[in-house]
Amino acid sequence: SKIAAIILIPFFLVSLWYFAHDDRIFPEDVKTIYSEVYSTY
């Protein structure tokens, strides 16, 4: 839903920035997690 997107997009952007500075997790993993979370709404 639009509400879910409004809530999750900022979190997604922050996650991308955070994980970009963490070699243990790659952006592809973040996209997968985000897709799974978003699909539940």
LUMLUMDREN-2810 file (N, C-alpha, C; in Angstrom, 1 decimal):
<atoms>
<atom><aa>S</aa><ch>A</ch><at>N</at><xx>0.8</xx><yy>-1.2</yy><zz>0.0</zz></atom>
<atom><aa>S</aa><ch>A</ch><at>CA</at><xx>0.0</xx><yy>0.0</yy><zz>0.0</zz></atom>
<atom><aa>S</aa><ch>A</ch><at>C</at><xx>0.9</xx><yy>1.3</yy><zz>0.0</zz></atom>
<atom><aa>K</aa><ch>A</ch><at>N</at><xx>0.3</xx><yy>2.4</yy><zz>-0.3</zz></atom>
<atom><aa>K</aa><ch>A</ch><at>CA</at><xx>1.0</xx><yy>3.6</yy><zz>-0.3</zz></atom>
<atom><aa>K</aa><ch>A</ch><at>C</at><xx>1.6</xx><yy>4.0</yy><zz>1.1</zz></atom>
<atom><aa>I</aa><ch>A</ch><at>N</at><xx>0.7</xx><yy>3.7</yy><zz>2.1</zz></atom>
<atom><aa>I</aa><ch>A</ch><at>CA</at><xx>1.2</xx><yy>4.0</yy><zz>3.4</zz></atom>
<atom><aa>I</aa><ch>A</ch><at>C</at><xx>2.4</xx><yy>3.2</yy><zz>3.8</zz></atom>
<atom><aa>A</aa><ch>A</ch><at>N</at><xx>2.4</xx><yy>1.9</yy><zz>3.5</zz></atom>
<atom><aa>A</aa><ch>A</ch><at>CA</at><xx>3.5</xx><yy>1.1</yy><zz>3.8</zz></atom>
<atom><aa>A</aa><ch>A</ch><at>C</at><xx>4.8</xx><yy>1.6</yy><zz>3.0</zz></atom>
<atom><aa>A</aa><ch>A</ch><at>N</at><xx>4.6</xx><yy>2.0</yy><zz>1.8</zz></atom>
<atom><aa>A</aa><ch>A</ch><at>CA</at><xx>5.7</xx><yy>2.5</yy><zz>1.0</zz></atom>
<atom><aa>A</aa><ch>A</ch><at>C</at><xx>6.3</xx><yy>3.8</yy><zz>1.7</zz></atom>
<atom><aa>I</aa><ch>A</ch><at>N</at><xx>5.4</xx><yy>4.7</yy><zz>2.1</zz></atom>
<atom><aa>I</aa><ch>A</ch><at>CA</at><xx>5.8</xx><yy>5.9</yy><zz>2.8</zz></atom>
<atom><aa>I</aa><ch>A</ch><at>C</at><xx>6.6</xx><yy>5.6</yy><zz>4.0</zz></atom>
<atom><aa>I</aa><ch>A</ch><at>N</at><xx>6.2</xx><yy>4.6</yy><zz>4.7</zz></atom>
<atom><aa>I</aa><ch>A</ch><at>CA</at><xx>6.9</xx><yy>4.2</yy><zz>6.0</zz></atom>
<atom><aa>I</aa><ch>A</ch><at>C</at><xx>8.2</xx><yy>3.5</yy><zz>5.7</zz></atom>
<atom><aa>L</aa><ch>A</ch><at>N</at><xx>8.2</xx><yy>2.6</yy><zz>4.7</zz></atom>
<atom><aa>L</aa><ch>A</ch><at>CA</at><xx>9.4</xx><yy>1.8</yy><zz>4.4</zz></atom>
<atom><aa>L</aa><ch>A</ch><at>C</at><xx>10.5</xx><yy>2.4</yy><zz>3.6</zz></atom>
<atom><aa>I</aa><ch>A</ch><at>N</at><xx>10.1</xx><yy>3.3</yy><zz>2.7</zz></atom>
<atom><aa>I</aa><ch>A</ch><at>CA</at><xx>11.1</xx><yy>3.9</yy><zz>1.8</zz></atom>
<atom><aa>I</aa><ch>A</ch><at>C</at><xx>12.2</xx><yy>4.6</yy><zz>2.6</zz></atom>
<atom><aa>P</aa><ch>A</ch><at>N</at><xx>11.9</xx><yy>5.5</yy><zz>3.6</zz></atom>
<atom><aa>P</aa><ch>A</ch><at>CA</at><xx>13.0</xx><yy>6.1</yy><zz>4.4</zz></atom>
<atom><aa>P</aa><ch>A</ch><at>C</at><xx>13.8</xx><yy>5.1</yy><zz>5.1</zz></atom>
<atom><aa>F</aa><ch>A</ch><at>N</at><xx>13.2</xx><yy>4.0</yy><zz>5.6</zz></atom>
<atom><aa>F</aa><ch>A</ch><at>CA</at><xx>13.9</xx><yy>3.0</yy><zz>6.3</zz></atom>
<atom><aa>F</aa><ch>A</ch><at>C</at><xx>14.8</xx><yy>2.3</yy><zz>5.3</zz></atom>
<atom><aa>F</aa><ch>A</ch><at>N</at><xx>14.3</xx><yy>2.1</yy><zz>4.1</zz></atom>
<atom><aa>F</aa><ch>A</ch><at>CA</at><xx>15.1</xx><yy>1.4</yy><zz>3.0</zz></atom>
<atom><aa>F</aa><ch>A</ch><at>C</at><xx>16.3</xx><yy>2.2</yy><zz>2.7</zz></atom>
<atom><aa>L</aa><ch>A</ch><at>N</at><xx>16.1</xx><yy>3.5</yy><zz>2.5</zz></atom>
<atom><aa>L</aa><ch>A</ch><at>CA</at><xx>17.2</xx><yy>4.4</yy><zz>2.2</zz></atom>
<atom><aa>L</aa><ch>A</ch><at>C</at><xx>18.3</xx><yy>4.4</yy><zz>3.3</zz></atom>
<atom><aa>V</aa><ch>A</ch><at>N</at><xx>17.8</xx><yy>4.5</yy><zz>4.5</zz></atom>
<atom><aa>V</aa><ch>A</ch><at>CA</at><xx>18.8</xx><yy>4.5</yy><zz>5.6</zz></atom>
<atom><aa>V</aa><ch>A</ch><at>C</at><xx>19.5</xx><yy>3.2</yy><zz>5.7</zz></atom>
<atom><aa>S</aa><ch>A</ch><at>N</at><xx>18.8</xx><yy>2.1</yy><zz>5.4</zz></atom>
<atom><aa>S</aa><ch>A</ch><at>CA</at><xx>19.4</xx><yy>0.8</yy><zz>5.4</zz></atom>
<atom><aa>S</aa><ch>A</ch><at>C</at><xx>20.5</xx><yy>0.7</yy><zz>4.3</zz></atom>
<atom><aa>L</aa><ch>A</ch><at>N</at><xx>20.2</xx><yy>1.2</yy><zz>3.2</zz></atom>
<atom><aa>L</aa><ch>A</ch><at>CA</at><xx>21.2</xx><yy>1.2</yy><zz>2.1</zz></atom>
<atom><aa>L</aa><ch>A</ch><at>C</at><xx>22.4</xx><yy>1.9</yy><zz>2.5</zz></atom>
<atom><aa>W</aa><ch>A</ch><at>N</at><xx>22.2</xx><yy>3.1</yy><zz>3.1</zz></atom>
<atom><aa>W</aa><ch>A</ch><at>CA</at><xx>23.4</xx><yy>3.9</yy><zz>3.5</zz></atom>
<atom><aa>W</aa><ch>A</ch><at>C</at><xx>24.2</xx><yy>3.1</yy><zz>4.6</zz></atom>
<atom><aa>Y</aa><ch>A</ch><at>N</at><xx>23.5</xx><yy>2.5</yy><zz>5.6</zz></atom>
<atom><aa>Y</aa><ch>A</ch><at>CA</at><xx>24.1</xx><yy>1.8</yy><zz>6.6</zz></atom>
<atom><aa>Y</aa><ch>A</ch><at>C</at><xx>24.9</xx><yy>0.6</yy><zz>6.1</zz></atom>
<atom><aa>F</aa><ch>A</ch><at>N</at><xx>24.2</xx><yy>-0.2</yy><zz>5.3</zz></atom>
<atom><aa>F</aa><ch>A</ch><at>CA</at><xx>24.8</xx><yy>-1.4</yy><zz>4.8</zz></atom>
<atom><aa>F</aa><ch>A</ch><at>C</at><xx>25.9</xx><yy>-1.1</yy><zz>3.8</zz></atom>
<atom><aa>A</aa><ch>A</ch><at>N</at><xx>25.9</xx><yy>0.0</yy><zz>3.2</zz></atom>
<atom><aa>A</aa><ch>A</ch><at>CA</at><xx>26.9</xx><yy>0.4</yy><zz>2.3</zz></atom>
<atom><aa>A</aa><ch>A</ch><at>C</at><xx>28.3</xx><yy>0.6</yy><zz>3.0</zz></atom>
<atom><aa>H</aa><ch>A</ch><at>N</at><xx>28.2</xx><yy>0.8</yy><zz>4.3</zz></atom>
<atom><aa>H</aa><ch>A</ch><at>CA</at><xx>29.3</xx><yy>1.0</yy><zz>5.2</zz></atom>
<atom><aa>H</aa><ch>A</ch><at>C</at><xx>29.6</xx><yy>-0.2</yy><zz>6.0</zz></atom>
<atom><aa>D</aa><ch>A</ch><at>N</at><xx>28.9</xx><yy>-1.3</yy><zz>5.7</zz></atom>
<atom><aa>D</aa><ch>A</ch><at>CA</at><xx>29.1</xx><yy>-2.6</yy><zz>6.4</zz></atom>
<atom><aa>D</aa><ch>A</ch><at>C</at><xx>29.4</xx><yy>-3.7</yy><zz>5.4</zz></atom>
<atom><aa>D</aa><ch>A</ch><at>N</at><xx>30.7</xx><yy>-4.1</yy><zz>5.3</zz></atom>
<atom><aa>D</aa><ch>A</ch><at>CA</at><xx>31.1</xx><yy>-5.1</yy><zz>4.3</zz></atom>
<atom><aa>D</aa><ch>A</ch><at>C</at><xx>30.5</xx><yy>-6.5</yy><zz>4.5</zz></atom>
<atom><aa>R</aa><ch>A</ch><at>N</at><xx>29.8</xx><yy>-6.7</yy><zz>5.6</zz></atom>
<atom><aa>R</aa><ch>A</ch><at>CA</at><xx>29.3</xx><yy>-8.0</yy><zz>5.9</zz></atom>
<atom><aa>R</aa><ch>A</ch><at>C</at><xx>27.9</xx><yy>-8.2</yy><zz>5.2</zz></atom>
<atom><aa>I</aa><ch>A</ch><at>N</at><xx>27.3</xx><yy>-7.1</yy><zz>4.8</zz></atom>
<atom><aa>I</aa><ch>A</ch><at>CA</at><xx>26.0</xx><yy>-7.2</yy><zz>4.1</zz></atom>
<atom><aa>I</aa><ch>A</ch><at>C</at><xx>26.0</xx><yy>-6.4</yy><zz>2.9</zz></atom>
<atom><aa>F</aa><ch>A</ch><at>N</at><xx>25.5</xx><yy>-7.0</yy><zz>1.8</zz></atom>
<atom><aa>F</aa><ch>A</ch><at>CA</at><xx>25.6</xx><yy>-6.3</yy><zz>0.5</zz></atom>
<atom><aa>F</aa><ch>A</ch><at>C</at><xx>24.2</xx><yy>-5.8</yy><zz>0.1</zz></atom>
<atom><aa>P</aa><ch>A</ch><at>N</at><xx>24.2</xx><yy>-4.7</yy><zz>-0.7</zz></atom>
<atom><aa>P</aa><ch>A</ch><at>CA</at><xx>22.9</xx><yy>-4.1</yy><zz>-1.1</zz></atom>
<atom><aa>P</aa><ch>A</ch><at>C</at><xx>21.9</xx><yy>-5.1</yy><zz>-1.7</zz></atom>
<atom><aa>E</aa><ch>A</ch><at>N</at><xx>22.4</xx><yy>-6.1</yy><zz>-2.4</zz></atom>
<atom><aa>E</aa><ch>A</ch><at>CA</at><xx>21.4</xx><yy>-7.1</yy><zz>-2.9</zz></atom>
<atom><aa>E</aa><ch>A</ch><at>C</at><xx>20.6</xx><yy>-7.8</yy><zz>-1.8</zz></atom>
<atom><aa>D</aa><ch>A</ch><at>N</at><xx>21.3</xx><yy>-8.0</yy><zz>-0.7</zz></atom>
<atom><aa>D</aa><ch>A</ch><at>CA</at><xx>20.6</xx><yy>-8.6</yy><zz>0.5</zz></atom>
<atom><aa>D</aa><ch>A</ch><at>C</at><xx>19.5</xx><yy>-7.7</yy><zz>1.0</zz></atom>
<atom><aa>V</aa><ch>A</ch><at>N</at><xx>19.9</xx><yy>-6.4</yy><zz>1.0</zz></atom>
<atom><aa>V</aa><ch>A</ch><at>CA</at><xx>18.9</xx><yy>-5.4</yy><zz>1.5</zz></atom>
<atom><aa>V</aa><ch>A</ch><at>C</at><xx>17.7</xx><yy>-5.4</yy><zz>0.6</zz></atom>
<atom><aa>K</aa><ch>A</ch><at>N</at><xx>18.0</xx><yy>-5.4</yy><zz>-0.7</zz></atom>
<atom><aa>K</aa><ch>A</ch><at>CA</at><xx>16.8</xx><yy>-5.4</yy><zz>-1.6</zz></atom>
<atom><aa>K</aa><ch>A</ch><at>C</at><xx>15.9</xx><yy>-6.6</yy><zz>-1.4</zz></atom>
<atom><aa>T</aa><ch>A</ch><at>N</at><xx>16.6</xx><yy>-7.7</yy><zz>-1.2</zz></atom>
<atom><aa>T</aa><ch>A</ch><at>CA</at><xx>15.8</xx><yy>-8.9</yy><zz>-1.0</zz></atom>
<atom><aa>T</aa><ch>A</ch><at>C</at><xx>14.9</xx><yy>-8.8</yy><zz>0.3</zz></atom>
<atom><aa>I</aa><ch>A</ch><at>N</at><xx>15.5</xx><yy>-8.4</yy><zz>1.4</zz></atom>
<atom><aa>I</aa><ch>A</ch><at>CA</at><xx>14.8</xx><yy>-8.2</yy><zz>2.6</zz></atom>
<atom><aa>I</aa><ch>A</ch><at>C</at><xx>13.7</xx><yy>-7.2</yy><zz>2.5</zz></atom>
<atom><aa>Y</aa><ch>A</ch><at>N</at><xx>14.0</xx><yy>-6.1</yy><zz>1.8</zz></atom>
<atom><aa>Y</aa><ch>A</ch><at>CA</at><xx>13.0</xx><yy>-5.0</yy><zz>1.6</zz></atom>
<atom><aa>Y</aa><ch>A</ch><at>C</at><xx>11.8</xx><yy>-5.5</yy><zz>0.8</zz></atom>
<atom><aa>S</aa><ch>A</ch><at>N</at><xx>12.1</xx><yy>-6.3</yy><zz>-0.3</zz></atom>
<atom><aa>S</aa><ch>A</ch><at>CA</at><xx>11.1</xx><yy>-6.9</yy><zz>-1.1</zz></atom>
<atom><aa>S</aa><ch>A</ch><at>C</at><xx>10.2</xx><yy>-7.8</yy><zz>-0.3</zz></atom>
<atom><aa>E</aa><ch>A</ch><at>N</at><xx>10.8</xx><yy>-8.6</yy><zz>0.5</zz></atom>
<atom><aa>E</aa><ch>A</ch><at>CA</at><xx>10.0</xx><yy>-9.6</yy><zz>1.3</zz></atom>
<atom><aa>E</aa><ch>A</ch><at>C</at><xx>9.1</xx><yy>-8.8</yy><zz>2.3</zz></atom>
<atom><aa>V</aa><ch>A</ch><at>N</at><xx>9.7</xx><yy>-7.8</yy><zz>2.9</zz></atom>
<atom><aa>V</aa><ch>A</ch><at>CA</at><xx>8.9</xx><yy>-7.0</yy><zz>3.9</zz></atom>
<atom><aa>V</aa><ch>A</ch><at>C</at><xx>7.8</xx><yy>-6.3</yy><zz>3.2</zz></atom>
<atom><aa>Y</aa><ch>A</ch><at>N</at><xx>8.1</xx><yy>-5.7</yy><zz>2.0</zz></atom>
<atom><aa>Y</aa><ch>A</ch><at>CA</at><xx>7.1</xx><yy>-4.9</yy><zz>1.3</zz></atom>
<atom><aa>Y</aa><ch>A</ch><at>C</at><xx>6.0</xx><yy>-5.8</yy><zz>0.8</zz></atom>
<atom><aa>S</aa><ch>A</ch><at>N</at><xx>6.3</xx><yy>-7.0</yy><zz>0.4</zz></atom>
<atom><aa>S</aa><ch>A</ch><at>CA</at><xx>5.3</xx><yy>-7.9</yy><zz>-0.2</zz></atom>
<atom><aa>S</aa><ch>A</ch><at>C</at><xx>4.3</xx><yy>-8.4</yy><zz>0.9</zz></atom>
<atom><aa>T</aa><ch>A</ch><at>N</at><xx>4.6</xx><yy>-8.2</yy><zz>2.2</zz></atom>
<atom><aa>T</aa><ch>A</ch><at>CA</at><xx>3.7</xx><yy>-8.6</yy><zz>3.2</zz></atom>
<atom><aa>T</aa><ch>A</ch><at>C</at><xx>2.6</xx><yy>-7.5</yy><zz>3.4</zz></atom>
<atom><aa>Y</aa><ch>A</ch><at>N</at><xx>2.8</xx><yy>-6.3</yy><zz>2.8</zz></atom>
<atom><aa>Y</aa><ch>A</ch><at>CA</at><xx>1.8</xx><yy>-5.3</yy><zz>3.0</zz></atom>
<atom><aa>Y</aa><ch>A</ch><at>C</at><xx>0.8</xx><yy>-5.3</yy><zz>1.8</zz></atom>
</atoms>
